[in-house]
Amino acid sequence: MKRFAVFYIAVAAIAAIALFVLGESTTAIALGIALIGCAAVGGVSLAFLAVGQAEDRERAEAAEAREPKRDPKPAPRPSEDPHPRRTLGLGPDRRRQRPPRRPG
């Protein structure tokens, strides 16, 4: 994030220097204003990014503090299946008949 901040500061500095040196040219003025505007938008974006990351860290720390410390419990042993299957699927006593798809 610091690299982006340095980049935007460098862009604004280059634009200011270009405006100072080539201030009489309409093209140089337009280019300088555009570069300074881009640097300003990038700076504001970085500020919002920094605030968002700080909020995320704060939420994570608060959630970590709320959760009680637990000892890892062993996985429960699987119990006997309450609905045993027969050889190839459900038995005929548990399967309901479906209506025909097309009358005929």
DSSP file (Angstrom, degrees, kcal/mol; ACC not computed):
  #  RESIDUE AA STRUCTURE BP1 BP2  ACC     N-H-->O    O-->H-N    N-H-->O    O-->H-N    TCO  KAPPA ALPHA  PHI   PSI    X-CA   Y-CA   Z-CA
    1    1 A M     >        0   0    0      0, 0.0     4,-1.9     0, 0.0     5,-0.1   0.000 360.0 360.0 360.0 -33.2    0.0    0.0    0.0
    2    2 A K  H  >  +     0   0    0      1,-0.2     4,-2.5     2,-0.2     5,-0.2   0.847 360.0  58.0 -67.1 -32.1    2.9    2.3    0.7
    3    3 A R  H  > S+     0   0    0      1,-0.2     4,-2.4     2,-0.2    -1,-0.2   0.910 106.0  48.6 -63.4 -40.9    4.2    1.7   -2.9
    4    4 A F  H  > S+     0   0    0      2,-0.2     4,-2.7     1,-0.2     5,-0.2   0.900 110.1  51.7 -65.5 -40.0    0.9    3.0   -4.2
    5    5 A A  H  X S+     0   0    0     -4,-1.9     4,-2.2     1,-0.2    -2,-0.2   0.926 111.2  47.0 -62.7 -43.9    1.0    6.1   -2.0
    6    6 A V  H  X S+     0   0    0     -4,-2.5     4,-2.4     1,-0.2    -1,-0.2   0.895 111.5  52.7 -63.6 -39.4    4.6    6.8   -3.2
    7    7 A F  H  X S+     0   0    0     -4,-2.4     4,-2.4     2,-0.2    -2,-0.2   0.933 110.3  46.4 -61.7 -46.8    3.4    6.3   -6.8
    8    8 A Y  H  X S+     0   0    0     -4,-2.7     4,-2.3     1,-0.2    -1,-0.2   0.870 112.4  50.5 -66.8 -35.8    0.5    8.7   -6.5
    9    9 A I  H  X S+     0   0    0     -4,-2.2     4,-2.4    -5,-0.2    -1,-0.2   0.910 110.9  49.6 -66.0 -40.9    2.7   11.3   -4.8
   10   10 A A  H  X S+     0   0    0     -4,-2.4     4,-2.7     2,-0.2    -2,-0.2   0.905 110.0  50.7 -64.1 -41.3    5.2   11.0   -7.6
   11   11 A V  H  X S+     0   0    0     -4,-2.4     4,-2.4     1,-0.2    -2,-0.2   0.926 111.8  47.3 -62.3 -44.7    2.5   11.4  -10.2
   12   12 A A  H  X S+     0   0    0     -4,-2.3     4,-2.3     2,-0.2    -2,-0.2   0.894 112.7  49.7 -64.6 -38.6    1.2   14.5   -8.5
   13   13 A A  H  X S+     0   0    0     -4,-2.4     4,-2.5     2,-0.2    -2,-0.2   0.916 111.1  48.4 -66.1 -42.9    4.8   15.9   -8.3
   14   14 A I  H  X S+     0   0    0     -4,-2.7     4,-2.5     1,-0.2    -2,-0.2   0.907 112.2  49.5 -63.2 -41.2    5.5   15.2  -11.9
   15   15 A A  H  X S+     0   0    0     -4,-2.4     4,-2.3    -5,-0.2    -2,-0.2   0.906 111.0  49.4 -65.1 -40.8    2.3   16.9  -12.9
   16   16 A A  H  X S+     0   0    0     -4,-2.3     4,-2.2     2,-0.2    -2,-0.2   0.907 112.2  47.9 -64.9 -40.9    3.0   19.9  -10.8
   17   17 A I  H  X S+     0   0    0     -4,-2.5     4,-2.8     2,-0.2     5,-0.3   0.917 111.5  50.4 -65.1 -42.5    6.5   20.2  -12.3
   18   18 A A  H  X S+     0   0    0     -4,-2.5     4,-2.6     1,-0.2    -2,-0.2   0.888 110.9  49.5 -63.2 -38.8    5.1   19.9  -15.8
   19   19 A L  H  < S+     0   0    0     -4,-2.3    -1,-0.2     2,-0.2    -2,-0.2   0.893 113.1  47.0 -66.0 -38.8    2.5   22.6  -15.0
   20   20 A F  H >< S+     0   0    0     -4,-2.2     3,-0.5     2,-0.2    -2,-0.2   0.919 120.1  37.2 -69.0 -43.6    5.2   24.9  -13.7
   21   21 A V  H 3< S+     0   0    0     -4,-2.8     3,-0.2     1,-0.2    -2,-0.2   0.927 131.0  27.8 -76.4 -45.8    7.6   24.3  -16.6
   22   22 A L  T >< S+     0   0    0     -4,-2.6     3,-1.4    -5,-0.3    -1,-0.2  -0.157  78.3 135.8-108.4  37.3    5.1   24.1  -19.5
   23   23 A G  T <   +     0   0    0     -3,-0.5    -1,-0.2     1,-0.3    -2,-0.1   0.666  63.6  61.8 -63.7 -19.2    2.4   26.3  -17.9
   24   24 A E  T 3  S+     0   0    0     -3,-0.2     2,-0.3    -4,-0.1    -1,-0.3   0.702  85.3  88.5 -82.2 -19.3    1.7   28.3  -21.1
   25   25 A S    <>  -     0   0    0     -3,-1.4     4,-2.0     1,-0.1     5,-0.1  -0.637  67.2-148.8 -85.8 133.7    0.6   25.3  -23.2
   26   26 A T  H  > S+     0   0    0     -2,-0.3     4,-2.4     1,-0.2     5,-0.2   0.883 100.6  52.6 -65.8 -38.6   -3.1   24.3  -23.1
   27   27 A T  H  > S+     0   0    0      2,-0.2     4,-2.6     1,-0.2    -1,-0.2   0.902 109.1  49.0 -64.0 -42.2   -2.1   20.7  -23.6
   28   28 A A  H  > S+     0   0    0     -6,-0.2     4,-2.6     2,-0.2    -1,-0.2   0.885 110.9  50.3 -66.5 -37.9    0.3   20.7  -20.7
   29   29 A I  H  X S+     0   0    0     -4,-2.0     4,-2.6     2,-0.2     5,-0.2   0.934 112.6  46.4 -65.0 -44.9   -2.3   22.4  -18.4
   30   30 A A  H  X S+     0   0    0     -4,-2.4     4,-2.3     1,-0.2    -2,-0.2   0.915 114.3  47.7 -63.5 -42.7   -4.9   19.7  -19.3
   31   31 A L  H  X S+     0   0    0     -4,-2.6     4,-2.5     2,-0.2    -2,-0.2   0.914 112.6  49.0 -65.1 -42.4   -2.4   16.9  -18.8
   32   32 A G  H  X S+     0   0    0     -4,-2.6     4,-2.6     2,-0.2     5,-0.2   0.917 111.8  48.1 -63.7 -43.7   -1.3   18.3  -15.5
   33   33 A I  H  X S+     0   0    0     -4,-2.6     4,-2.3     1,-0.2    -1,-0.2   0.912 112.6  49.6 -63.5 -41.4   -4.8   18.7  -14.2
   34   34 A A  H  X S+     0   0    0     -4,-2.3     4,-2.4    -5,-0.2    -2,-0.2   0.918 112.5  46.9 -63.9 -43.1   -5.7   15.2  -15.3
   35   35 A L  H  X S+     0   0    0     -4,-2.5     4,-2.3     2,-0.2    -2,-0.2   0.911 112.7  48.4 -67.2 -41.3   -2.6   13.7  -13.6
   36   36 A I  H  X S+     0   0    0     -4,-2.6     4,-2.2     2,-0.2    -1,-0.2   0.895 111.6  51.3 -65.1 -37.9   -3.2   15.6  -10.4
   37   37 A G  H  X S+     0   0    0     -4,-2.3     4,-2.5    -5,-0.2    -2,-0.2   0.911 110.0  48.7 -63.5 -42.9   -6.9   14.5  -10.5
   38   38 A C  H  X S+     0   0    0     -4,-2.4     4,-2.4     1,-0.2    -2,-0.2   0.904 111.5  49.9 -63.9 -40.6   -5.8   10.9  -10.9
   39   39 A A  H  X S+     0   0    0     -4,-2.3     4,-2.3     2,-0.2    -1,-0.2   0.887 110.7  50.1 -65.6 -37.8   -3.4   11.1   -8.1
   40   40 A A  H  X S+     0   0    0     -4,-2.2     4,-2.4     2,-0.2    -2,-0.2   0.920 110.9  48.1 -66.2 -43.6   -6.0   12.7   -5.8
   41   41 A V  H  X S+     0   0    0     -4,-2.5     4,-2.3     1,-0.2    -2,-0.2   0.915 112.6  49.7 -62.8 -42.1   -8.5    9.9   -6.6
   42   42 A G  H  X S+     0   0    0     -4,-2.4     4,-2.3     2,-0.2    -2,-0.2   0.893 110.1  50.8 -63.2 -39.9   -5.8    7.3   -5.9
   43   43 A G  H  X S+     0   0    0     -4,-2.3     4,-1.9     2,-0.2    -2,-0.2   0.915 111.0  47.2 -64.4 -43.1   -5.0    9.0   -2.6
   44   44 A V  H  X S+     0   0    0     -4,-2.4     4,-2.3     2,-0.2    -2,-0.2   0.899 111.2  52.6 -64.8 -39.7   -8.6    9.0   -1.5
   45   45 A S  H  X S+     0   0    0     -4,-2.3     4,-2.4     1,-0.2    -2,-0.2   0.909 108.5  50.0 -61.9 -41.8   -9.0    5.4   -2.5
   46   46 A L  H  X S+     0   0    0     -4,-2.3     4,-2.4     2,-0.2    -1,-0.2   0.872 108.3  53.4 -65.1 -35.9   -5.9    4.4   -0.5
   47   47 A A  H  X S+     0   0    0     -4,-1.9     4,-2.1     2,-0.2    -2,-0.2   0.931 110.7  45.8 -64.0 -44.5   -7.4    6.3    2.5
   48   48 A F  H  X S+     0   0    0     -4,-2.3     4,-2.5     1,-0.2    -2,-0.2   0.882 111.7  52.9 -65.5 -37.4  -10.6    4.3    2.3
   49   49 A L  H  X S+     0   0    0     -4,-2.4     4,-2.4     2,-0.2    -2,-0.2   0.918 108.9  49.2 -62.6 -43.1   -8.7    1.1    1.8
   50   50 A A  H  X S+     0   0    0     -4,-2.4     4,-1.9     2,-0.2    -2,-0.2   0.904 112.2  47.9 -63.8 -41.4   -6.7    1.8    5.0
   51   51 A V  H  X S+     0   0    0     -4,-2.1     4,-2.3     2,-0.2    -2,-0.2   0.918 112.2  50.0 -65.1 -42.9   -9.8    2.5    7.0
   52   52 A G  H  X S+     0   0    0     -4,-2.5     4,-2.3     1,-0.2    -2,-0.2   0.898 110.4  48.9 -63.4 -41.4  -11.5   -0.7    5.7
   53   53 A Q  H  X S+     0   0    0     -4,-2.4     4,-2.3     2,-0.2    -1,-0.2   0.884 110.2  51.6 -66.5 -37.7   -8.5   -2.8    6.5
   54   54 A A  H  X S+     0   0    0     -4,-1.9     4,-2.3     2,-0.2    -2,-0.2   0.908 110.4  48.8 -65.0 -41.0   -8.4   -1.4   10.1
   55   55 A E  H  X S+     0   0    0     -4,-2.3     4,-2.6     2,-0.2    -2,-0.2   0.904 110.0  51.8 -64.7 -40.7  -12.1   -2.1   10.6
   56   56 A D  H  X S+     0   0    0     -4,-2.3     4,-2.3     2,-0.2    -2,-0.2   0.916 110.7  47.7 -62.0 -43.2  -11.6   -5.7    9.3
   57   57 A R  H  X S+     0   0    0     -4,-2.3     4,-2.4     2,-0.2    -1,-0.2   0.914 111.9  50.4 -62.9 -42.1   -8.8   -6.2   11.8
   58   58 A E  H  X S+     0   0    0     -4,-2.3     4,-2.3     1,-0.2    -2,-0.2   0.915 111.0  48.2 -63.9 -42.7  -10.8   -4.7   14.6
   59   59 A R  H  X S+     0   0    0     -4,-2.6     4,-2.5     2,-0.2    -1,-0.2   0.901 111.3  50.6 -63.7 -40.7  -13.8   -7.0   13.8
   60   60 A A  H  X S+     0   0    0     -4,-2.3     4,-2.2     1,-0.2    -2,-0.2   0.907 111.3  47.8 -65.2 -41.3  -11.6  -10.1   13.6
   61   61 A E  H  X S+     0   0    0     -4,-2.4     4,-2.0     2,-0.2    -1,-0.2   0.892 112.5  49.4 -66.5 -38.5  -10.0   -9.3   17.0
   62   62 A A  H  X S+     0   0    0     -4,-2.3     4,-1.8     2,-0.2    -2,-0.2   0.902 111.9  48.0 -67.1 -40.4  -13.5   -8.7   18.6
   63   63 A A  H  X S+     0   0    0     -4,-2.5     4,-1.7     1,-0.2    -2,-0.2   0.885 111.3  51.0 -66.7 -37.7  -14.8  -11.9   17.2
   64   64 A E  H  < S+     0   0    0     -4,-2.2    -1,-0.2     1,-0.2    -2,-0.2   0.874 110.6  48.9 -66.5 -36.7  -11.7  -13.8   18.5
   65   65 A A  H  < S+     0   0    0     -4,-2.0    -1,-0.2     1,-0.2    -2,-0.2   0.827 109.5  53.0 -72.1 -31.2  -12.2  -12.3   21.9
   66   66 A R  H  < S+     0   0    0     -4,-1.8    -2,-0.2    -5,-0.1    -1,-0.2   0.850  90.8  85.9 -72.6 -34.2  -15.9  -13.2   22.0
   67   67 A E  S  < S-     0   0    0     -4,-1.7     2,-0.1    -5,-0.1     3,-0.0  -0.509  81.9-127.2 -72.8 127.4  -15.4  -16.9   21.2
   68   68 A P        -     0   0    0      0, 0.0     2,-0.4     0, 0.0    -1,-0.1  -0.418  28.7-102.8 -71.0 150.3  -14.6  -18.9   24.3
   69   69 A K        -     0   0    0     -2,-0.1     2,-0.4     1,-0.0     0, 0.0  -0.594  46.0-168.2 -73.0 126.9  -11.5  -21.1   24.2
   70   70 A R        -     0   0    0     -2,-0.4    -3,-0.0    -3,-0.0    -1,-0.0  -0.901  21.9-126.8-120.0 146.2  -12.5  -24.7   23.6
   71   71 A D        -     0   0    0     -2,-0.4     2,-0.3     1,-0.1     0, 0.0  -0.726  42.5-102.1 -83.4 139.2  -10.6  -27.9   23.9
   72   72 A P        -     0   0    0      0, 0.0    -1,-0.1     0, 0.0     0, 0.0  -0.456  38.5-145.0 -65.7 126.9  -10.9  -29.9   20.7
   73   73 A K        -     0   0    0     -2,-0.3     2,-0.1     1,-0.1    -3,-0.0  -0.655  20.3-106.2 -90.5 147.1  -13.4  -32.6   21.1
   74   74 A P        -     0   0    0      0, 0.0    -1,-0.1     0, 0.0     3,-0.1  -0.407  45.1 -94.1 -68.7 151.0  -12.9  -36.0   19.5
   75   75 A A        -     0   0    0      1,-0.1     2,-0.1    -2,-0.1     0, 0.0  -0.396  46.1-107.3 -64.9 138.1  -15.1  -36.7   16.6
   76   76 A P        -     0   0    0      0, 0.0    -1,-0.1     0, 0.0     3,-0.0  -0.385  33.4-111.2 -68.2 144.9  -18.3  -38.6   17.6
   77   77 A R        -     0   0    0      1,-0.1     2,-0.2    -2,-0.1     0, 0.0  -0.555  37.2-105.9 -74.3 137.0  -18.4  -42.2   16.5
   78   78 A P        -     0   0    0      0, 0.0    -1,-0.1     0, 0.0     3,-0.1  -0.432  37.1-137.6 -65.7 132.1  -21.0  -42.9   13.9
   79   79 A S        -     0   0    0     -2,-0.2     2,-0.1     1,-0.2     0, 0.0  -0.301  35.4 -73.5 -83.1 172.5  -24.0  -44.7   15.3
   80   80 A E        -     0   0    0      1,-0.1    -1,-0.2    -2,-0.1     0, 0.0  -0.423  60.4 -97.2 -66.5 140.8  -25.8  -47.5   13.7
   81   81 A D        -     0   0    0      1,-0.2    -1,-0.1    -2,-0.1     0, 0.0  -0.406  26.8-152.2 -62.6 122.9  -27.9  -46.4   10.8
   82   82 A P  S    S+     0   0    0      0, 0.0    -1,-0.2     0, 0.0    -2,-0.1   0.719  92.1  44.5 -71.5 -18.0  -31.5  -45.9   12.0
   83   83 A H  S    S-     0   0    0      2,-0.0    -2,-0.1     0, 0.0     2,-0.0  -0.745  85.3-157.7-124.2  84.0  -32.7  -46.7    8.4
   84   84 A P        -     0   0    0      0, 0.0     2,-0.2     0, 0.0    -4,-0.0  -0.318  11.4-135.3 -64.7 142.7  -30.8  -49.7    7.2
   85   85 A R        -     0   0    0      5,-0.1     5,-0.2     1,-0.1     2,-0.1  -0.606   9.9-131.6 -94.0 155.5  -30.7  -50.1    3.4
   86   86 A R  B >   -A   89   0A   0      3,-1.8     3,-1.4    -2,-0.2    -1,-0.1  -0.367  50.3 -67.0 -95.8-174.1  -31.3  -53.3    1.6
   87   87 A T  T 3  S+     0   0    0      1,-0.3     3,-0.1    -2,-0.1    -2,-0.1   0.815 124.9  14.3 -49.4 -54.5  -28.9  -54.6   -1.1
   88   88 A L  T 3  S-     0   0    0      1,-0.1     2,-0.3     2,-0.1    -1,-0.3  -0.030 125.3 -57.2-117.9  32.6  -29.4  -52.0   -3.9
   89   89 A G  B <  S+A   86   0A   0     -3,-1.4    -3,-1.8     0, 0.0    -1,-0.1  -0.953  97.6   3.0 133.8-153.3  -31.2  -49.1   -2.3
   90   90 A L  S    S-     0   0    0     -2,-0.3    -5,-0.1    -5,-0.2    -2,-0.1  -0.409  73.9-114.0 -71.8 143.8  -34.4  -48.6   -0.4
   91   91 A G    >>  -     0   0    0     -2,-0.1     3,-1.3     1,-0.1     4,-1.1  -0.300  26.3-108.4 -73.0 162.1  -36.5  -51.7    0.3
   92   92 A P  T 34 S+     0   0    0      0, 0.0    -1,-0.1     0, 0.0    -2,-0.1   0.757 116.2  63.2 -64.7 -23.6  -39.9  -52.1   -1.3
   93   93 A D  T 34 S+     0   0    0      1,-0.2    -3,-0.0     3,-0.0    -2,-0.0   0.736 110.6  37.3 -74.7 -19.7  -41.6  -51.5    2.1
   94   94 A R  T <4 S+     0   0    0     -3,-1.3     2,-0.4     2,-0.1    -1,-0.2   0.566  98.0  89.9-105.6 -11.6  -40.3  -47.9    2.3
   95   95 A R     <  -     0   0    0     -4,-1.1     2,-0.3    -5,-0.0     0, 0.0  -0.719  65.2-148.3 -90.0 131.4  -40.5  -47.0   -1.4
   96   96 A R        -     0   0    0     -2,-0.4     2,-0.2     1,-0.0    -2,-0.1  -0.756  24.9-106.9 -97.7 149.3  -43.7  -45.4   -2.5
   97   97 A Q        -     0   0    0     -2,-0.3    -1,-0.0     1,-0.1     0, 0.0  -0.497  30.6-137.2 -73.9 136.9  -45.0  -45.9   -6.0
   98   98 A R        -     0   0    0     -2,-0.2     3,-0.1     1,-0.1    -1,-0.1  -0.708  22.5-109.6 -92.7 146.1  -44.7  -42.9   -8.3
   99   99 A P        -     0   0    0      0, 0.0    -1,-0.1     0, 0.0     3,-0.0  -0.354  45.7 -89.0 -68.9 156.1  -47.5  -42.0  -10.7
  100  100 A P        -     0   0    0      0, 0.0     0, 0.0     0, 0.0     0, 0.0  -0.333  29.5-132.3 -65.0 149.1  -46.9  -42.6  -14.4
  101  101 A R  S    S+     0   0    0      1,-0.2     0, 0.0    -3,-0.1     0, 0.0   0.895  91.3  23.2 -71.4 -40.3  -45.4  -39.7  -16.2
  102  102 A R  S    S-     0   0    0     -3,-0.0    -1,-0.2     0, 0.0     2,-0.2  -0.990  84.9-121.9-127.2 131.4  -47.8  -39.8  -19.1
  103  103 A P              0   0    0      0, 0.0    -2,-0.0     0, 0.0     0, 0.0  -0.473 360.0 360.0 -67.3 139.5  -51.3  -41.2  -19.0
  104  104 A G              0   0    0     -2,-0.2     0, 0.0     0, 0.0     0, 0.0   0.479 360.0 360.0 159.5 360.0  -51.7  -43.9  -21.5
